Amino acid sequence: MYTIRPVILCGGSGTRLWPLSRELYPKQFMELGTGTLFGKTLQRVVGLQGLGLPIVVCNEEHRFFAAGIMQELGIEAEVVLEPKSRNTGPAIALAALAARENGDDPLLLVLPSDHIIEPAAAFHDVINRAASALAADMLVTFGVTPTRPDTGFGYVQCGEEVAADLFRVQRFVEKPPLAEAERLLKEGGNLWNSGIFLFHASTYLKELEHHAPEILAACTAAWASHSRDLNFVRVGADAFASAPSTSIDYAVMEHTKHSYVMPLAASWNDLGSWDSFYDAAPHDAAQNVLVGDVIARETQGCYVHATGRLVATLGVKDLAIVETADALLVMDRSKSQSVKDLLNTLRAGSRCEANTHIKVYRPWGSYEVLVCGVHFQIVVNEKAVLSLQMHYHRAEHWIVVSGTARVTVGDEVLLLGEDESTYIPLGTVHRLENPGRIPLEIIEVQTGSYLGEDDIVRMEDTYGRI
């Protein structure tokens, strides 16, 4: 018998899915109408033979997204926080060190958090067969049979078959140009690299020691000073930041002599681009995918996604159109892989649209920008409380729209109802709390010389953000 500990990697920012996916609200945590991709990944592992406690590795900025989804689904996991994104090589190293903490050596099933794999039974069958055939020194990746010459995926070439459907890796091919992708597809024996792996925790650490010792050294030093905060595991920030930002493929899989591949006999989609969203969704008679409030006339082969406003199309073909409250993307669907280049342009111009939506989620609820940098709508969940804080550069006016607010202003505690308001002078310690059972909605008006979100000094915080 064996124990499998799923390692769910949540560090990606979904750059090719802008403007829906943002750095501070990436695609794996977005509600897509049928749940979140992260939630589906958690649910997918339920029922695996020998299932142990999952390990979730996510960016510190996203920890409350992960925790909230886990709580909603009633699924427990060990959540390891990355102080800084360093790619999959170091992230999996942290998971391996966490799995080895008590001297155990489970199998690690490494799963990206943004895939669709159906049906679950077929996925379980492949993983269980790979686990049963796995020797101590093997590192297994899972490949997907290509359906088209795609330049957005890496490829794995199958070598000698060593067990039923288990092959030595002949070579890895990084995302190829179109002509090379067409040749690989015609040649046969080449699979898309799914980014899913299975190996013993000790085996991965041993391979890191041999092929990427600087990653192992940095992650070992970071883990040596780890601590537990609420339900999260924090590691040494400076030590982890010193790790090279390298994928598991570059760090280990392309160099080791012990890499194997098993075909993933299930429907798979990594939802990494708008073109992949188009492929995965049901199409209408004109081969369009229409999401939200969309009217399409003389429109063919388009992906149109409206989140808040009516989007109307007329006389267009093969486009991806994605609307959010603060941005609109219109592009040829064939350019899906280039969205990240567009996003780099936004970052170079310090555009806030690259990182955040107008609506920003916090562990206590959310706030939404009504007038840039001045007016906000704040929603506080039932029984939730913001940090005890003060600002050096701004004062705030709070007006209760609905619900009940318990407000601390200096030494005074106020209970405010609908249409009541209060004023928090600059430099005054204050706190907002929802003591009721319905969401509290307030309008906040800020005044002052500087209105940035980094002008917050926290004295107390329920969520460990001091």
Phi and psi in degrees as a GROMACS rama.xvg file:
@    title "Ramachandran Plot"
@    xaxis  label "Phi"
@    yaxis  label "Psi"
@TYPE xy
-136.586  161.211  TYR-2
-113.807  129.563  THR-3
-107.91  121.862  ILE-4
-107.187  107.047  ARG-5
-62.4589  137.153  PRO-6
-113.901  109.589  VAL-7
-101.649  114.945  ILE-8
-91.3472  120.233  LEU-9
-118.964  19.6947  CYS-10
-81.8879  -12.3808  GLY-11
-69.0478  152.407  GLY-12
-109.184  1.42681  SER-13
60.6325  47.6295  GLY-14
-61.7411  -28.9877  THR-15
-81.2689  -2.65392  ARG-16
-110.433  21.3928  LEU-17
-66.1312  143.496  TRP-18
-94.652  2.44208  PRO-19
-73.5838  -44.1029  LEU-20
-91.0176  130.298  SER-21
-126.123  163.098  ARG-22
-56.8545  -39.0793  GLU-23
-94.2903  1.45357  LEU-24
-150.403  71.7723  TYR-25
-75.0556  166.903  PRO-26
-58.4568  -33.9924  LYS-27
-66.0434  -18.479  GLN-28
-105.931  -1.71128  PHE-29
-76.4887  138.62  MET-30
-76.4039  120.108  GLU-31
-105.476  13.3954  LEU-32
97.7676  -30.5707  GLY-33
-120.321  24.3873  THR-34
109.311  -176.439  GLY-35
-104.011  155.598  THR-36
-63.9803  -38.7634  LEU-37
-61.469  -44.8175  PHE-38
-62.3223  -40.8722  GLY-39
-64.4192  -35.1901  LYS-40
-66.924  -42.489  THR-41
-59.2019  -44.743  LEU-42
-69.6516  -29.4708  GLN-43
-63.6071  -32.7018  ARG-44
-81.4729  -15.4256  VAL-45
-63.0336  127.216  VAL-46
103.758  -8.09212  GLY-47
-64.7849  143.16  LEU-48
-65.3757  132.826  GLN-49
71.2011  25.6598  GLY-50
-66.0314  126.023  LEU-51
-105.48  -174.5  GLY-52
-65.8914  123.288  LEU-53
-63.9892  153.727  PRO-54
-115.451  120.576  ILE-55
-103.653  125.698  VAL-56
-111.692  116.449  VAL-57
-142.313  161.556  CYS-58
-66.2926  143.912  ASN-59
-56.3926  -34.1567  GLU-60
-65.9532  -20.9984  GLU-61
-106.304  7.82511  HIS-62
-62.1198  -34.9604  ARG-63
-79.0817  -24.1373  PHE-64
-61.7  -49.9915  PHE-65
-61.8086  -46.5718  ALA-66
-63.7499  -39.898  ALA-67
-65.301  -41.398  GLY-68
-67.6351  -40.6676  ILE-69
-61.7785  -42.8492  MET-70
-64.4262  -41.8923  GLN-71
-62.5884  -36.7945  GLU-72
-87.0944  -11.5743  LEU-73
70.6124  31.939  GLY-74
-113.337  129.598  ILE-75
-96.1422  150.303  GLU-76
-159.396  159.725  ALA-77
-88.7548  120.982  GLU-78
-105.929  111.216  VAL-79
-99.6662  127.577  VAL-80
-98.0168  130.598  LEU-81
-88.4753  119.456  GLU-82
-64.515  -26.8628  PRO-83
-150.588  142.531  LYS-84
-70.1353  124.408  SER-85
-127.796  19.7483  ARG-86
77.6598  -178.817  ASN-87
-76.0613  -28.3487  THR-88
-57.4622  -57.4181  GLY-89
-66.363  -35.1268  PRO-90
-61.1363  -43.9056  ALA-91
-70.1517  -31.5583  ILE-92
-61.0425  -42.9367  ALA-93
-60.1502  -42.7416  LEU-94
-62.8708  -41.3649  ALA-95
-64.5235  -41.2407  ALA-96
-65.62  -38.032  LEU-97
-64.6213  -41.4291  ALA-98
-67.4183  -27.9418  ALA-99
-91.5991  0.113353  ARG-100
-55.8604  -39.8489  GLU-101
-100.409  20.2801  ASN-102
86.1286  0.104754  GLY-103
-77.6201  163.532  ASP-104
-140.806  67.8176  ASP-105
-74.3989  167.585  PRO-106
-75.2074  136.394  LEU-107
-103.525  122.273  LEU-108
-101.245  102.481  LEU-109
-86.262  123.367  VAL-110
-130.657  122.699  LEU-111
-61.2339  150.633  PRO-112
-92.2173  8.96143  SER-113
-126.913  29.405  ASP-114
-104.531  154.635  HIS-115
-112.032  122.261  ILE-116
-133.101  121.415  ILE-117
-140.055  148.389  GLU-118
-79.4354  162.433  PRO-119
-61.5904  -34.8198  ALA-120
-61.9973  -40.0797  ALA-121
-66.4082  -40.112  ALA-122
-61.0521  -46.732  PHE-123
-59.839  -41.789  HIS-124
-60.9379  -45.7337  ASP-125
-63.2549  -45.8993  VAL-126
-64.5225  -43.5784  ILE-127
-64.6304  -38.2007  ASN-128
-67.0831  -39.9648  ARG-129
-65.9043  -41.2305  ALA-130
-64.0023  -37.6546  ALA-131
-69.787  -30.914  SER-132
-91.5278  -6.07946  ALA-133
-73.4861  123.518  LEU-134
-85.7602  165.463  ALA-135
-59.8515  -32.8864  ALA-136
-97.9747  4.50478  ASP-137
-81.108  143.372  MET-138
-121.334  114.16  LEU-139
-104.811  132.147  VAL-140
-111.746  161.238  THR-141
-116.704  130.052  PHE-142
-109.894  152.342  GLY-143
-113.921  131.706  VAL-144
-63.7703  121.775  THR-145
-65.9359  142.962  PRO-146
-108.34  -6.62254  THR-147
-164.07  160.622  ARG-148
-77.519  96.3807  PRO-149
-105.085  131.511  ASP-150
-90.4576  -1.54803  THR-151
-92.6399  -5.61102  GLY-152
-116.776  151.388  PHE-153
-82.8474  163.168  GLY-154
-123.419  152.263  TYR-155
-122.427  126.094  VAL-156
-95.4087  126.286  GLN-157
-78.1256  136.49  CYS-158
-107.709  -134.513  GLY-159
-64.5349  137.476  GLU-160
-84.3316  120.325  GLU-161
-103.667  -17.3192  VAL-162
-156.672  175.921  ALA-163
-57.6526  114.913  ALA-164
63.3548  19.354  ASP-165
-119.998  119.532  LEU-166
-121.208  147.909  PHE-167
-66.5391  146.611  ARG-168
-80.6821  121.452  VAL-169
-76.4251  -46.0213  GLN-170
-168.729  160.02  ARG-171
-104.483  141.9  PHE-172
-120.303  119.137  VAL-173
-66.6437  162.59  GLU-174
-43.0175  112.563  LYS-175
-90.1733  162.521  PRO-176
-67.709  166.698  PRO-177
-58.5948  -43.0159  LEU-178
-61.7762  -40.1965  ALA-179
-68.6673  -39.7864  GLU-180
-62.4519  -40.1356  ALA-181
-64.2876  -39.8834  GLU-182
-65.8525  -42.4914  ARG-183
-62.6164  -40.0636  LEU-184
-65.7618  -42.7936  LEU-185
-68.6334  -35.6902  LYS-186
-66.2918  -36.2824  GLU-187
80.4429  165.887  GLY-188
74.1493  10.9117  GLY-189
-117.565  129.687  ASN-190
-115.982  150.816  LEU-191
-67.2496  138.973  TRP-192
-80.3202  111.043  ASN-193
-77.8934  -18.1802  SER-194
80.3245  12.8657  GLY-195
-104.291  133.994  ILE-196
-135.979  157.736  PHE-197
-142.346  126.501  LEU-198
-167.674  165.855  PHE-199
-72.0377  146.399  HIS-200
-57.8144  -42.9703  ALA-201
-65.2584  -34.8495  SER-202
-64.3421  -43.0752  THR-203
-64.588  -42.5398  TYR-204
-64.9879  -37.834  LEU-205
-65.044  -41.3674  LYS-206
-67.9863  -35.9336  GLU-207
-61.984  -42.5049  LEU-208
-58.9635  -35.3289  GLU-209
-82.5442  -40.9132  HIS-210
-106.767  -24.6328  HIS-211
-145.073  63.1802  ALA-212
-61.0007  -27.461  PRO-213
-68.1517  -33.1557  GLU-214
-67.3246  -46.4368  ILE-215
-61.7054  -43.3559  LEU-216
-62.2072  -45.3162  ALA-217
-65.4166  -43.9119  ALA-218
-71.7734  -35.2878  CYS-219
-64.2235  -42.8415  THR-220
-64.4318  -40.4089  ALA-221
-64.9379  -41.8486  ALA-222
-69.744  -29.7706  TRP-223
-60.0784  -26.79  ALA-224
-109.772  24.4785  SER-225
-69.8772  153.579  HIS-226
-143.487  164.82  SER-227
-111.539  130.363  ARG-228
-130.196  112.818  ASP-229
54.8292  -122.201  LEU-230
-102.402  18.5045  ASN-231
-112.53  151.65  PHE-232
-108.554  120.311  VAL-233
-104.095  142.069  ARG-234
-117.017  169.439  VAL-235
-61.5948  118.209  GLY-236
-67.9241  -46.6903  ALA-237
-65.8591  -42.3874  ASP-238
-64.1285  -43.6001  ALA-239
-67.1618  -36.8551  PHE-240
-64.2967  -21.7384  ALA-241
-79.0938  -10.1545  SER-242
-70.2071  137.796  ALA-243
-60.26  142.165  PRO-244
-84.2639  95.0795  SER-245
-139.202  141.124  THR-246
-75.6242  160.748  SER-247
-61.4335  -32.4043  ILE-248
-63.3743  -50.1951  ASP-249
-69.9637  -36.9799  TYR-250
-73.01  -41.0872  ALA-251
-129.945  -57.3543  VAL-252
-61.3461  -34.1297  MET-253
-79.7669  -7.18193  GLU-254
-114.472  -28.9955  HIS-255
-69.1124  153.504  THR-256
-92.7218  5.19642  LYS-257
-119.125  30.0193  HIS-258
-94.1707  135.608  SER-259
-132.712  160.85  TYR-260
-136.932  140.944  VAL-261
-126.613  130.823  MET-262
-61.8352  137.962  PRO-263
-92.3197  98.9637  LEU-264
-83.2233  69.3198  ALA-265
-157.311  162.766  ALA-266
-72.9505  126.206  SER-267
-134.327  138.716  TRP-268
-149.53  129.654  ASN-269
-89.3793  -1.62991  ASP-270
43.2079  47.5322  LEU-271
-95.3092  -3.00881  GLY-272
-152.347  166.443  SER-273
-66.8337  -28.1189  TRP-274
-66.3965  -36.0302  ASP-275
-72.0081  -33.0655  SER-276
-62.8207  -40.3653  PHE-277
-61.697  -45.274  TYR-278
-65.1284  -34.772  ASP-279
-82.4505  -16.8225  ALA-280
-97.4581  157.333  ALA-281
-64.7963  142.963  PRO-282
-106.855  148.629  HIS-283
-85.2153  -173.22  ASP-284
-62.8757  -25.4195  ALA-285
-96.8426  15.5168  ALA-286
62.0434  33.9339  GLN-287
-100.943  152.723  ASN-288
-115.49  116.335  VAL-289
-118.305  120.909  LEU-290
-121.671  126.189  VAL-291
89.859  -156.806  GLY-292
-83.8986  88.8851  ASP-293
-128.236  133.848  VAL-294
-117.911  118.853  ILE-295
-118.272  123.703  ALA-296
-126.453  135.416  ARG-297
48.4272  45.8483  GLU-298
-122.11  133.504  THR-299
-139.952  136.234  GLN-300
64.8665  30.252  GLY-301
-107.824  150.588  CYS-302
-108.872  115.48  TYR-303
-124.167  121.865  VAL-304
-126.783  110.762  HIS-305
-108.84  129.31  ALA-306
-102.839  -24.5715  THR-307
-144.515  -25.4641  GLY-308
-120.507  163.684  ARG-309
-66.8999  131.963  LEU-310
-117.916  122.372  VAL-311
-117.191  136.364  ALA-312
-124.318  149.136  THR-313
-149.816  120.738  LEU-314
68.7504  38.2946  GLY-315
-123.514  162.11  VAL-316
-148.223  138.02  LYS-317
57.5165  40.5296  ASP-318
-107.715  157.602  LEU-319
-113.644  124.506  ALA-320
-127.24  119.034  ILE-321
-128.36  120.984  VAL-322
-111.51  131.573  GLU-323
-127.936  179.296  THR-324
-63.1313  -27.8308  ALA-325
-123.217  3.40971  ASP-326
-155.25  153.278  ALA-327
-135.697  125.428  LEU-328
-108.413  127.324  LEU-329
-129.199  121.204  VAL-330
-154.302  160.768  MET-331
-67.3735  132.795  ASP-332
-59.0625  -27.5931  ARG-333
-68.8086  -11.6925  SER-334
-95.5968  15.6342  LYS-335
-55.524  -36.8595  SER-336
-71.9897  -11.6397  GLN-337
-97.0474  1.01008  SER-338
-61.0001  -35.009  VAL-339
-62.4416  -30.0417  LYS-340
-68.5698  -38.7771  ASP-341
-63.0393  -40.2955  LEU-342
-64.5225  -37.1035  LEU-343
-61.4365  -34.4619  ASN-344
-64.5589  -41.4322  THR-345
-63.4558  -42.3422  LEU-346
-64.9384  -39.7275  ARG-347
-61.9612  -29.6051  ALA-348
-91.8527  9.97048  GLY-349
54.5776  37.9607  SER-350
-78.2763  127.916  ARG-351
-65.6701  -22.7386  CYS-352
-63.8637  -16.3321  GLU-353
-72.6644  -28.1753  ALA-354
-109.364  -40.3866  ASN-355
-132.375  155.681  THR-356
-85.8841  168.753  HIS-357
-60.7387  -35.4122  ILE-358
-96.3104  123.677  LYS-359
-117.055  130.735  VAL-360
-94.3918  140.932  TYR-361
-129.489  163.692  ARG-362
-61.0949  -22.9118  PRO-363
-93.5911  -8.78935  TRP-364
155.878  -124.714  GLY-365
-160.019  162.807  SER-366
-136.156  149.695  TYR-367
-129.913  132.205  GLU-368
-75.027  123.242  VAL-369
-96.7957  -45.0278  LEU-370
-131.02  124.04  VAL-371
-51.6802  119.297  CYS-372
75.0623  4.68882  GLY-373
-130.773  -54.0959  VAL-374
-111.497  135.786  HIS-375
-135.497  148.029  PHE-376
-105.536  121.92  GLN-377
-110.484  131.176  ILE-378
-118.175  121.423  VAL-379
-109.963  124.331  VAL-380
-63.4729  160.71  ASN-381
-57.4181  135.093  GLU-382
64.2057  11.2451  LYS-383
-89.9055  157.201  ALA-384
-141.793  134.54  VAL-385
-79.6914  169.94  LEU-386
-69.9704  155.119  SER-387
-77.94  118.894  LEU-388
-148.779  171.48  GLN-389
-148.926  165.507  MET-390
-127.845  140.851  HIS-391
-84.0765  -23.5799  TYR-392
-121.936  -4.84998  HIS-393
-139.097  152.113  ARG-394
-108.766  162.976  ALA-395
-137.701  141.585  GLU-396
-111.084  129.406  HIS-397
-116.586  129.875  TRP-398
-123.356  123.134  ILE-399
-80.3007  123.439  VAL-400
-92.7816  -43.5628  VAL-401
-154.457  153.313  SER-402
88.2765  -168.588  GLY-403
-125.062  136.107  THR-404
-116.397  131.758  ALA-405
-102.443  117.242  ARG-406
-118.109  127.661  VAL-407
-100.295  123.433  THR-408
-128.823  103.125  VAL-409
63.1872  -123.028  GLY-410
-93.2681  -0.864448  ASP-411
-100.336  139.543  GLU-412
-117.664  123.887  VAL-413
-115.636  147.895  LEU-414
-115.182  114.296  LEU-415
-114.679  139.876  LEU-416
-109.181  -170.567  GLY-417
-57.9511  138.598  GLU-418
72.1482  4.04824  ASP-419
-96.6345  157.508  GLU-420
-145.005  167.597  SER-421
-150.676  166.725  THR-422
-126.151  132.352  TYR-423
-111.73  106.469  ILE-424
-64.9138  156.149  PRO-425
-54.2023  134.462  LEU-426
81.9239  0.64062  GLY-427
-91.0535  131.716  THR-428
-68.812  133.645  VAL-429
-150.767  165.977  HIS-430
-155.926  146.793  ARG-431
-119.988  134.969  LEU-432
-140.695  145.076  GLU-433
-106.137  102.606  ASN-434
-82.5673  -7.49333  PRO-435
-94.3895  -171.5  GLY-436
-108.397  2.24627  ARG-437
-117.545  153.632  ILE-438
-57.2896  140.452  PRO-439
-95.2091  126.489  LEU-440
-116.952  127.563  GLU-441
-132.533  155.814  ILE-442
-102.448  129.098  ILE-443
-111.785  129.023  GLU-444
-114.961  122.275  VAL-445
-102.703  141.763  GLN-446
-136.239  144.773  THR-447
152.017  179.374  GLY-448
-80.5071  -21.2282  SER-449
-147.995  128.499  TYR-450
-118.299  20.4861  LEU-451
-69.2169  151.277  GLY-452
-68.1356  -16.1774  GLU-453
-81.4112  -0.802307  ASP-454
-90.2455  58.8717  ASP-455
-129.838  121.306  ILE-456
-109.984  112.444  VAL-457
-93.9601  133.283  ARG-458
-99.5  -39.5016  MET-459
-139.07  146.534  GLU-460
-155.661  127.109  ASP-461
-65.9946  -24.2852  THR-462
-104.723  15.3369  TYR-463
67.8475  33.4997  GLY-464
-100.383  9.59846  ARG-465
